[in-house]
Amino acid sequence: MKVQQKKWIRFRTYVVAIFFVLGLGVMLARAYQLQVSERARLTALAKANYRDRITLPSKRGGIYDRQGHALALTVEVGSVYARPSCIKKKQSVARKVARALRMQRRKVLSSLRSKHSFVWVKRRIPPPMIEKIKALGIDGIGVVPESRRYYPGRETAAHLIGFVGADNQGLEGLEKIYDSLLKGPPTRLLQLQDALGRPFLIQRTEPSGFGLHDLVLTIDKDIQFQAQQALEAAVRKAKAKSGQCLVVNPRTGEILALAVVPEFNPNIFSRYRPEQWRNRVVTDCYEPGSTMKAFLLAAALEEHVVNPQTRFHCENGTFGIAGKTIHDTHPYNILSVQDIIKYSSNIGALKMGRALGYGTFARYLGRFGFGRKTGIRLLGEQSGFVRSSKKAKEIEKITAYFGQGMTVTTLQLAMAMGALANGGELMRPFVVSRVRDSSGKVTQVTKPRVVRRVLTKRTCRRVSRILEGVVEEEGTGSPASIRGFRVAGKTGTAQKVDPRTRRYSSRKYEAIFAGFVPVDDPKLVIVVMVDEPKGVAYGGIVAGPVFREVGQWALNYMRVSPRVEVASAKEVPKPENIDPKVRIRMPIVSQKGNGHLPDFKGQTMREVLRNGKALGLKVVLKGTGLAYKQFPRPGIPLKKVSVVKVRFRPPA
């Protein structure tokens, strides 16, 4: 072999060797890239081809009342899913699934035709439907255990608790405020699939439970239920627009019941209008009317401007001032301070207010908490409005003394009344008493907190004695009296402003009663507001009975003993009206006499109620003004009458 040929062979050998070395180098570099440099990305990409993760909504902690009764729970339900790529006869499957789930076939078919590998057909179905789906045995259709929020009390405290959405996220009320505490870690589904995208294994990874908390409220479920029942009946009877009833412990600031009408069921909240979800106790502001006279009285006594026997001339029911005419419901001449409150004289209140001075009155209103938020953790709380002394016109100062030209919330009114009840301390209201973790350990505790001292104890005792007169037989709040207990309170009948005319309406009112019981050792503050009652609009007549019914039931439930009194024959109630739980010794009285039904014509509602009650009659009132017609007619023997219906109309 020639030398030249040998060189050529050697050259070709080197070239081939270089190519092999370069190829091996490229392979090694590529292997390093795949196995080392991009290992994490490629691993995730590979897993994505055969593994899919589906996140389910997290479970939530429970919400309980002060006695441990469940108000909100998480229950196990099932959700139906589909793997569209695994279903061949979609029309037939859609028909069967729709029948089992009571859905429209076209909606199911739309889900089965989806291009996604996993779709939900229907979420959170009841056990009977789950069994029907499982009985079908269709490949590509399955059921996954899931959680759902359930409110066993239905409407009970719904405005306070709120509700959650489809993914168990808090949307309203305490569910939203404490969402981060209530919800736990999410649950995940791990799904494995083959090269054709067909699932062959679905695993459920359970969360650890860490982060899940329960709320224990100050609400008492039984008192709450009674408050809602009494309020709903009053709103229905008065054909009113809405109503509120708030029950508070004046010593601690704990809210025992918070009722709002119209109600809603949080289990099916989407069937109600959004305005029905609103917690009106903190979101709605209104003019408090004559309930402000209680705080005017407190400020005047504290400043030693008046005493209970101070007398004012009430101008026989009509008084012109600042270019306006102020009216009383009934004409009065000279009244003492305690009678001004008892009979709710506007003219007497404005004269007492002028003696005090608007600047001082506005300062006391601020100290009682009006015009500012209470600090409770509830959504949408409003601060109300109190006009400052520098900006108030003369007529605005005058009307404020009887609760016009300012606005409050029911919560503010209750806490201010609580300060009168507990000896002068304004308490911070609260509704969540403690928070527990998943192991039951208490992680947060809410303790009663005094915001400020508003009045001396001596002033509060004097105010309480005067407010007791309001619920006496001749007072404006007599329907709120509770047999066997000393009750103090104040009525309010406030005209509403017509948004179209921007003037006070002659037909739209708010009926209010705010009070506490028992006076000597207050256990309950109850505020009732009925919005736009039809016919009779007086706070004592419309809202007072709700106070009485809720207060009497709650006191019996709390085992608060009534006073034992020896009553006169006229004061003995009918046996059917005596609560069997309130045991009071009463003398035996004779049957009703042989008198005749009197003529009520020309009398006021208060006079008709008082006279009818003295005769042992049930009186039904209709209209406003003075009595002009009654049934039965006057002169019928009383022994034949048990109910008398009296119609009223404004005097000509």
C-alpha positions in Angstrom: 0.0 0.0 0.0 1.3 3.3 -1.0 2.1 6.0 1.6 -0.4 8.3 0.1 -3.2 5.8 0.6 -2.2 5.2 4.1 -2.4 8.9 4.9 -5.9 9.1 3.4 -7.1 6.1 5.4 -5.7 7.6 8.6 -7.4 11.0 7.8 -10.8 9.3 7.3 -10.3 7.5 10.5 -9.6 10.7 12.4 -12.7 12.4 10.8 -15.0 9.5 11.8 -13.5 9.5 15.3 -14.0 13.3 15.6 -17.6 12.9 14.5 -18.2 10.1 17.0 -16.6 12.2 19.8 -18.7 15.3 18.8 -21.9 13.2 18.7 -21.1 11.7 22.1 -20.4 15.1 23.5 -23.7 16.4 22.2 -25.5 13.5 23.7 -23.8 13.9 27.0 -24.6 17.7 27.0 -28.2 17.0 26.1 -28.4 14.4 28.8 -27.0 16.8 31.3 -29.5 19.4 30.2 -32.5 17.0 30.6 -31.4 15.3 33.7 -29.8 18.1 35.7 -30.4 21.7 34.3 -34.0 21.4 33.4 -35.0 18.5 35.7 -37.6 20.3 37.7 -39.4 21.9 34.7 -39.4 18.7 32.7 -40.6 16.6 35.7 -43.5 19.0 36.2 -44.3 18.8 32.5 -44.2 15.1 32.5 -46.4 14.8 35.6 -48.9 17.3 34.0 -49.3 14.8 31.2 -50.4 12.0 33.5 -51.4 13.7 36.7 -54.0 16.4 37.3 -54.7 18.3 40.5 -58.2 19.7 41.3 -58.6 22.0 44.3 -61.8 21.7 46.3 -63.2 24.4 48.6 -61.9 24.2 52.2 -63.9 23.1 55.1 -65.0 25.8 57.6 -65.2 25.9 61.4 -68.5 26.0 63.1 -70.4 28.9 64.6 -72.2 28.3 67.9 -74.4 30.3 70.3 -73.5 30.9 74.0 -75.0 27.6 75.0 -73.1 25.6 72.4 -76.0 25.2 70.0 -74.8 25.0 66.4 -75.8 28.0 64.2 -73.5 27.2 61.2 -71.9 23.8 60.4 -70.0 22.1 57.6 -71.7 18.9 56.3 -70.5 16.3 53.9 -72.2 16.2 50.5 -71.2 15.0 47.0 -70.4 16.7 43.8 -70.8 15.0 40.4 -67.9 15.3 37.8 -67.4 14.2 34.3 -64.5 13.2 32.1 -65.8 14.1 28.6 -63.0 12.3 26.7 -64.1 9.0 28.3 -67.8 9.3 27.3 -68.7 8.1 23.9 -72.6 8.1 23.8 -73.0 11.6 25.1 -76.7 12.0 24.2 -77.7 8.9 26.1 -75.5 9.7 29.1 -76.8 13.2 29.3 -80.3 12.0 29.4 -79.7 9.6 32.2 -77.6 12.0 34.3 -80.1 14.8 33.8 -83.0 12.6 35.0 -81.0 11.5 38.1 -79.9 15.1 39.0 -83.2 16.7 38.0 -81.4 19.0 35.6 -82.1 20.1 32.0 -80.6 17.6 29.5 -79.1 20.4 27.4 -77.0 21.7 30.4 -75.6 18.3 31.1 -74.9 17.7 27.4 -73.1 21.0 27.3 -70.8 19.9 30.1 -70.1 16.5 28.4 -69.1 18.2 25.2 -66.6 20.4 27.0 -63.0 20.3 25.7 -61.6 20.2 29.2 -60.5 16.9 30.7 -62.5 17.4 33.9 -65.8 19.3 34.4 -68.2 19.6 37.2 -71.8 18.6 36.4 -73.5 19.5 39.6 -72.0 20.6 43.0 -73.1 19.6 46.5 -76.0 17.2 45.8 -77.9 15.4 48.6 -77.3 11.7 49.4 -80.3 10.3 47.4 -79.0 11.9 44.2 -75.5 10.5 44.9 -76.9 7.0 45.1 -78.7 7.4 41.8 -75.6 8.6 40.1 -73.5 5.7 41.5 -76.3 3.2 40.4 -75.9 4.4 36.8 -72.3 3.0 36.7 -71.3 5.2 33.8 -67.6 5.4 32.9 -66.5 9.0 33.0 -69.1 10.0 35.5 -68.2 10.1 39.2 -68.9 11.5 42.6 -66.4 13.3 44.9 -67.1 13.9 48.6 -67.3 17.6 49.3 -68.3 19.9 52.1 -71.2 22.3 52.2 -72.2 25.1 54.7 -75.5 24.4 56.5 -77.4 26.6 58.8 -79.7 24.4 61.1 -81.6 27.4 62.5 -82.5 28.6 59.0 -83.6 32.3 59.6 -82.3 32.3 63.2 -79.7 35.1 63.5 -79.2 35.0 59.7 -78.5 38.7 59.4 -75.7 38.4 61.9 -74.2 35.1 60.8 -74.3 35.8 57.0 -73.6 33.1 54.5 -70.9 31.7 52.2 -70.6 31.3 48.4 -70.3 28.2 46.2 -66.6 27.8 47.1 -67.2 28.2 50.8 -65.9 31.7 50.9 -67.6 34.1 53.3 -69.9 36.6 51.6 -71.9 38.3 54.3 -72.0 38.8 58.1 -69.6 37.0 60.5 -68.9 34.4 57.8 -67.1 37.2 55.8 -65.6 39.1 58.7 -64.0 36.0 60.2 -63.4 34.2 56.9 -59.7 33.8 57.5 -60.2 32.1 60.8 -63.2 30.0 59.8 -61.8 28.4 56.7 -59.2 25.7 56.8 -56.7 24.4 54.2 -58.1 23.3 50.8 -58.8 19.7 49.9 -57.2 18.4 46.6 -58.0 15.7 44.2 -55.0 13.9 42.6 -56.0 12.3 39.3 -53.7 9.9 37.2 -54.3 9.3 33.5 -52.7 7.3 30.7 -51.1 8.4 27.5 -54.6 8.8 25.9 -55.8 11.1 28.7 -58.0 8.4 30.3 -58.2 8.6 34.1 -57.3 5.4 35.9 -56.9 6.6 39.5 -58.4 9.5 41.6 -57.1 10.1 45.0 -58.4 12.6 47.6 -55.8 14.3 49.8 -57.3 15.3 53.1 -56.1 18.5 54.8 -54.5 18.4 58.2 -57.2 20.6 59.8 -54.6 23.2 60.8 -56.0 26.7 60.7 -59.7 25.7 61.2 -61.4 27.7 64.0 -64.8 27.8 65.6 -66.7 31.0 66.7 -68.7 31.0 70.0 -71.2 33.9 70.0 -72.9 35.9 72.7 -76.2 35.2 71.0 -78.7 32.9 72.8 -80.5 30.9 70.2 -83.7 30.6 72.2 -83.9 34.4 73.0 -83.1 35.1 69.4 -85.9 32.9 68.2 -88.4 34.5 70.5 -87.3 38.0 69.4 -87.7 37.1 65.8 -91.1 35.5 66.3 -92.5 38.5 68.3 -91.0 41.1 65.9 -92.3 39.3 62.8 -95.8 39.1 64.3 -95.7 42.8 65.1 -94.5 43.8 61.6 -97.2 41.6 60.0 -99.9 43.0 62.3 -98.9 46.6 61.6 -98.4 45.9 57.9 -95.0 47.6 58.3 -92.1 47.8 55.9 -89.5 46.3 58.3 -88.6 45.9 61.9 -85.6 45.5 64.3 -85.3 44.0 67.8 -82.0 44.1 69.7 -81.5 42.5 73.1 -78.3 43.4 75.0 -76.8 42.7 78.4 -76.3 46.2 79.8 -73.6 45.1 82.3 -71.2 43.6 79.7 -72.3 44.8 76.3 -73.0 41.3 75.1 -75.7 41.0 72.3 -78.1 38.3 73.3 -80.4 38.6 70.3 -80.4 40.5 67.0 -83.6 40.2 65.0 -84.4 41.8 61.6 -87.6 41.6 59.5 -87.9 40.8 56.6 -86.0 37.6 57.3 -84.0 35.3 54.9 -82.8 31.7 54.9 -79.0 31.6 54.4 -79.2 28.0 53.1 -80.9 29.4 50.0 -79.8 33.1 50.2 -79.8 33.5 46.4 -83.6 33.3 46.3 -83.8 36.6 48.3 -83.2 40.2 47.3 -79.9 41.6 48.4 -81.6 44.2 50.5 -83.1 41.4 52.6 -79.5 40.3 53.6 -78.7 43.7 55.2 -78.2 43.8 58.9 -80.4 46.8 59.5 -79.5 47.0 63.2 -76.1 48.6 62.3 -76.6 49.7 58.7 -79.9 51.7 58.9 -80.0 55.1 60.4 -83.3 56.8 61.4 -84.5 59.7 63.5 -85.0 58.4 67.1 -88.0 60.7 68.0 -88.9 61.0 71.6 -86.6 58.3 72.8 -84.0 61.1 72.9 -85.9 62.7 75.7 -84.5 60.1 78.0 -80.9 61.3 77.3 -82.0 65.0 77.4 -83.4 64.2 80.9 -80.1 62.5 81.9 -78.0 65.4 80.7 -80.2 68.0 82.4 -80.1 66.1 85.7 -76.4 65.5 85.5 -75.8 69.2 84.9 -78.2 70.2 87.8 -80.2 72.3 85.4 -83.5 70.7 86.5 -84.8 68.2 89.1 -87.7 65.8 88.7 -90.1 68.3 90.2 -89.1 71.3 88.0 -92.1 72.5 86.2 -92.5 74.0 82.7 -95.5 75.5 81.0 -96.4 73.4 78.0 -98.5 76.0 76.2 -101.6 73.9 76.0 -100.1 71.8 73.1 -99.1 74.6 70.7 -95.9 76.7 70.8 -94.5 79.0 68.2 -90.7 79.4 68.1 -88.1 80.3 65.5 -90.8 80.8 62.9 -92.2 77.3 63.4 -95.0 75.8 65.5 -94.3 72.9 67.8 -97.2 70.6 68.7 -97.9 68.1 71.4 -100.1 65.0 70.8 -102.3 66.2 73.7 -102.7 69.7 75.2 -100.9 70.2 78.5 -100.6 73.2 80.7 -98.0 72.9 83.4 -96.0 69.7 83.7 -93.2 68.6 85.9 -90.0 67.2 84.4 -91.1 63.6 85.2 -94.5 64.2 83.6 -92.9 65.7 80.5 -91.1 62.4 80.0 -94.1 60.3 81.1 -96.5 62.0 78.6 -93.7 62.7 76.1 -94.4 66.4 75.7 -92.3 68.0 72.9 -92.9 71.5 74.1 -91.8 70.5 77.6 -88.7 68.8 76.2 -87.7 71.8 74.1 -88.0 74.1 77.2 -85.9 71.7 79.2 -83.4 71.6 76.4 -83.1 75.4 76.1 -82.4 75.5 79.8 -79.6 72.9 79.3 -78.3 74.5 76.1 -77.8 72.7 72.8 -74.0 72.7 73.0 -74.1 70.8 76.3 -76.8 68.5 74.9 -74.7 67.7 71.8 -71.7 67.0 74.0 -73.7 64.5 76.1 -75.0 62.8 72.9 -71.5 62.3 71.8 -70.6 60.8 75.2 -73.5 58.4 74.9 -72.1 57.2 71.6 -74.4 59.0 69.1 -72.8 60.3 65.9 -69.9 57.7 66.0 -69.5 54.0 65.4 -69.7 51.7 68.4 -66.6 49.7 67.3 -68.4 46.3 66.9 -67.0 44.0 64.2 -70.0 44.0 61.9 -70.2 44.9 58.3 -71.6 48.2 57.2 -71.9 49.8 60.6 -73.0 53.5 60.3 -72.1 56.3 62.6 -75.4 58.2 62.5 -75.6 62.0 62.6 -75.6 64.6 65.3 -75.4 68.2 64.1 -72.6 70.2 65.8 -73.6 73.3 67.9 -71.6 75.5 65.6 -73.4 74.5 62.4 -76.9 74.0 63.9 -79.6 76.6 63.2 -82.0 77.6 65.9 -84.9 75.4 64.7 -82.5 72.5 64.3 -81.4 72.8 67.9 -85.0 72.9 69.1 -86.1 69.8 67.1 -83.1 67.8 68.3 -84.4 68.0 71.9 -87.2 65.6 70.8 -85.2 63.5 68.4 -85.6 65.2 65.0 -82.9 66.3 62.7 -80.5 63.7 64.0 -80.1 60.0 63.1 -79.1 56.9 65.1 -78.8 53.1 64.7 -80.6 50.6 66.8 -77.3 49.4 68.2 -76.3 53.0 69.3 -79.7 53.4 70.9 -79.4 50.1 72.8 -75.9 50.9 74.1 -76.9 54.4 75.2 -79.9 53.0 77.0 -77.6 50.4 78.6 -75.5 53.2 80.0 -78.6 54.5 81.8 -79.3 51.0 83.1 -75.9 49.9 84.4 -75.1 53.1 86.4 -73.6 55.4 83.8 -71.0 53.3 81.9 -71.1 53.1 78.1 -70.0 49.6 77.1 -68.5 48.4 73.9 -70.9 46.0 72.2 -69.6 42.6 71.1 -71.1 39.4 69.5 -68.1 37.0 69.4 -67.2 35.8 72.9 -64.4 33.5 72.1 -62.5 31.7 69.2 -61.5 28.0 69.4 -59.0 26.1 67.3 -59.5 22.7 65.8 -58.3 21.0 69.0 -60.9 22.9 71.1 -58.3 25.3 72.7 -59.5 28.8 73.2 -57.3 31.2 71.2 -59.2 34.5 71.6 -61.5 35.8 74.3 -63.5 39.0 74.1 -63.9 40.6 77.5 -66.4 43.4 78.4 -64.9 46.8 78.0 -66.0 50.2 79.3 -65.7 52.9 76.7 -66.3 55.8 79.1 -68.3 56.9 82.1 -71.2 59.1 80.9 -73.2 59.8 84.1 -73.0 59.3 87.8 -74.9 56.4 89.4 -77.1 58.9 91.3 -78.2 60.5 88.1 -78.9 57.1 86.5 -81.1 56.1 89.5 -83.1 59.3 89.1 -83.5 58.8 85.4 -84.6 55.2 85.9 -87.3 56.2 88.3 -88.7 58.7 85.9 -88.5 56.3 83.0 -90.6 53.8 85.1 -93.4 56.3 84.8 -93.5 55.9 81.1 -94.7 52.3 81.3 -97.2 53.0 84.0 -100.9 52.9 83.2 -101.1 56.6 82.1 -97.7 56.6 80.4 -97.1 56.4 76.7 -95.3 53.1 77.1 -97.9 51.2 79.2 -98.2 48.3 76.6 -94.5 47.5 77.4 -95.1 46.8 81.1 -94.2 43.3 82.3 -96.2 42.0 85.2 -94.1 41.3 88.2 -91.1 43.4 87.1 -90.1 47.0 87.2 -89.6 48.3 83.7 -88.1 51.6 82.5 -88.2 52.9 79.0 -89.1 55.5 76.5 -91.3 55.5 73.5 -90.6 57.3 70.2 -92.9 58.0 67.2 -90.7 59.7 64.5 -91.9 61.1 61.2 -89.9 60.0 58.2 -88.6 62.4 55.6 -90.2 61.8 52.2 -87.3 61.6 49.7 -89.3 63.1 46.9 -90.6 66.2 48.8 -87.7 66.4 51.3 -90.3 67.2 53.9 -91.6 65.2 56.8 -94.3 62.8 55.7 -97.7 62.8 57.3 -98.2 59.1 56.6 -94.8 57.4 57.2 -93.5 56.9 60.8 -91.1 54.8 62.8 -92.5 53.3 66.0 -89.8 52.8 68.7 -89.5 51.6 72.2 -86.2 51.4 74.1 -86.1 50.2 77.7 -84.5 47.9 80.3 -85.7 45.5 82.9 -85.6 44.9 85.9 -84.9 48.5 87.0 -83.3 47.5 90.3 -80.9 45.0 88.7 -81.0 45.4 84.9 -80.5 42.1 83.0 -81.8 43.2 79.6 -81.9 46.2 77.4 -84.4 45.8 74.5 -84.8 48.2 71.6 -87.6 47.6 69.1 -88.1 49.7 66.0 -91.0 49.1 63.5 -90.6 51.0 60.2 -93.7 52.5 58.5 -96.5 50.8 60.4 -100.0 51.3 58.9 -102.8 52.8 60.9 -101.7 53.3 64.6 -98.1 54.5 64.5 -97.4 55.2 68.2 -94.2 53.6 69.5 -95.8 52.4 72.8 -98.7 50.7 70.9 -96.7 49.2 68.0 -93.2 48.5 69.5 -94.1 48.3 73.2 -95.8 44.8 73.0 -92.7 43.3 71.4 -90.6 44.6 74.3 -93.1 43.1 76.8 -93.3 39.7 75.0 -89.5 39.3 74.5 -88.7 40.7 77.9 -91.1 38.5 79.8 -90.0 35.3 78.0 -86.3 36.1 78.4 -86.6 36.9 82.1 -88.4 33.6 82.7 -85.8 31.8 80.6 -83.0 33.4 82.6 -84.8 32.5 85.8 -85.0 36.1 87.1 -87.6 36.1 89.9 -90.4 38.6 89.7 -91.6 40.8 92.5 -94.4 39.5 94.6 -97.1 42.1 94.9 -100.6 42.2 96.3 -102.7 43.6 93.5 -106.1 45.3 93.7 -109.1 43.7 92.0 -108.8 46.0 89.0 -105.2 45.0 88.4 -105.8 41.3 88.4 -105.4 40.0 84.8 -107.5 37.4 83.1 -106.2 33.9 83.9 -105.4 33.3 80.3 -103.0 36.3 80.3 -100.9 35.2 83.2 -97.7 33.5 82.3 -97.6 30.2 84.3 -93.9 30.6 84.9 -94.5 33.9 86.7 -95.9 32.9 90.1 -97.5 35.8 91.8 -100.0 35.6 94.6 -103.2 37.2 93.6 -106.5 37.6 95.5 -109.6 35.9 94.2 -112.0 38.4 92.6 -115.6 38.3 91.7 -117.0 38.1 88.1 -117.5 41.2 86.0 -120.3 43.5 87.2 -123.6 44.2 85.5 -122.5 47.6 84.1 -122.9 48.7 80.5 -120.4 49.4 77.7 -119.6 53.1 77.7 -119.4 55.5 74.7 -115.8 56.0 73.7 -116.6 58.7 71.2 -114.2 61.7 71.3 -111.6 59.9 73.4 -107.9 59.5 72.5 -106.4 56.1 71.9 -104.7 56.2 75.3 -107.9 57.0 77.1 -109.8 54.2 75.2 -107.1 51.7 76.0 -107.0 52.7 79.7 -110.8 52.7 80.1 -111.2 49.4 78.2 -108.5 47.8 80.3 -110.2 48.9 83.5 -113.4 47.1 82.3 -111.5 43.9 81.4 -112.1 44.3 77.7 -109.8 43.6 74.8 -109.6 46.8 72.7 -108.9 46.8 68.9 -107.9 50.1 67.5 -108.0 51.3 63.9 -107.1 54.7 62.4 -105.6 57.7 64.2 -106.9 60.8 66.0 -110.1 60.7 68.1 -112.7 57.9 68.5 -115.8 58.3 66.4 -117.3 54.8 66.0 -117.3 51.6 68.0 -118.6 48.1 67.9 -120.5 46.8 69.8 -122.6 50.0 70.3 -122.6 51.8 73.7 -125.1 50.6 76.3 -124.7 46.8 75.8 -124.3 44.9 79.1 -120.6 44.3 79.8 -121.2 40.7 80.6 -122.0 40.2 76.9 -118.9 42.0 75.6 -115.3 40.7 75.6 -113.9 42.6 72.6 -114.6 46.2 71.5 -113.5 47.6 68.1 -112.9 51.4 68.0 -112.3 53.5 64.9 -110.4 56.8 65.0 -110.1 59.8 62.7 -108.3 63.2 63.0 -110.5 65.9 64.6 -112.1 68.2 62.1 
